[in-house]
Amino acid sequence: MCTMIAHQVKIQGRGKNGPEWFEVREANVSYDHPYDLPLEHALNIDFVNEALGPGARVAVELSVEGARQLVKTIEAVLAQADQRGVLEDRLVVAVPAPGRVREA
Amino acid sequence: MYQTDQYEGMIAETVGMKGHNGDVINAYLARPLGAGPFPGMVLIHHAPGWDEWYRECTRRFAHHGYVSISPNLYFRDGHGSPEDVGAKVRAAGGAPDTRVLGDLDGANVYLRSLPYVSGKIGVFGTCSGGRHGFLAACRLKGFDALIDCWGGRVVQSKDELTPNQPVAPIDYTKDLSCPILGLFGNEDKSPTPEQVNTHEAELKKHGKRYEFHRYDGAGHGFFYYDRPAYRQEQAVDGWKKVFAFCERTLR
């Protein structure tokens, strides 16, 4: 893309972009051209599972202000949960996600 | 200019071609019907992917009498919707320049192997494709005209260089082997008008044949009718300039 500003972080979670949930293992965060948001550049987050192919993707495209508010809100929610002692800061290992048939 | 009593026909289809390292990748080929000889055109898709706009653009060049091929530069990144594959490449910091050049060279060779293609071949690209087009016209042999539409990051500072894009294309300007048509929007952030000035100064310094047009009221991607960046008046004028340039350099 035209800015090439992109970072990847390993994550643990589940995502949904159709009728079924799937395991997401990476989050790709970029500031570059969005596909649908009517801006030249946007803060894009793709929750993906690279092992399942390009279609295993949950995408959001955010305005800069929306992205900043989201970051603050996530931090605030986690801080509140931590304060109440309910954070479950542990790995999800009990039940593996069903995943999908590899698309590539 | 098309006349209403003129016969017209084309074939457009997906083909296989040899790209970088001899890998067979897919490509979209559109050609006018007839024995030719027709000039050729290699179309370099933009960073968002090998998408419908590029298929239409490939057919557009065929409609204007060019045997046109658009290689899938993301072939090795997997298959799915163009958006999903494009997003994967975006996360990887774009396609490696070396691989892209190998694929573009393969597209050139493929066109030259066709019996109805004349000896003249152009290269057209938008966005990252404009940048790749400039690299191709500097680094590869066999291109007779370049159309660079708002190619970003031709001018790169050292801290913008990456393993996938290790050299700023502007550094190869002295090796540019064909005339270049550049179309830019004055409200673009990549390339900025200042970067276009820098690019133009370098072309001038090396005595290259160039024709730059800069449009007020337009930013990045003003040909894309499916994006809010579309600017009707500037796009219509830009397309006229593209085909006038092709007629002068490739016929």
Interface residues (C-beta under 8 A of the other chain):
Chain A: M1 C2 T3 M4 A6 Q8 N28 S30 D32 H33 Y35 P38 L39 E40 H41 N44 D46 V48 E50 G53 P54 G55 R57 A59 E103 A104
Chain B: A47 P48 D77 G78 H79 G80 S81 E83 D84 V85 G86 A87 K88 R90 A91 A92 G93 G94 C127 S128 G152 R153 E160 T162 N164 Q165 K189 S190 G219 H220 G221 R227 P228 A229
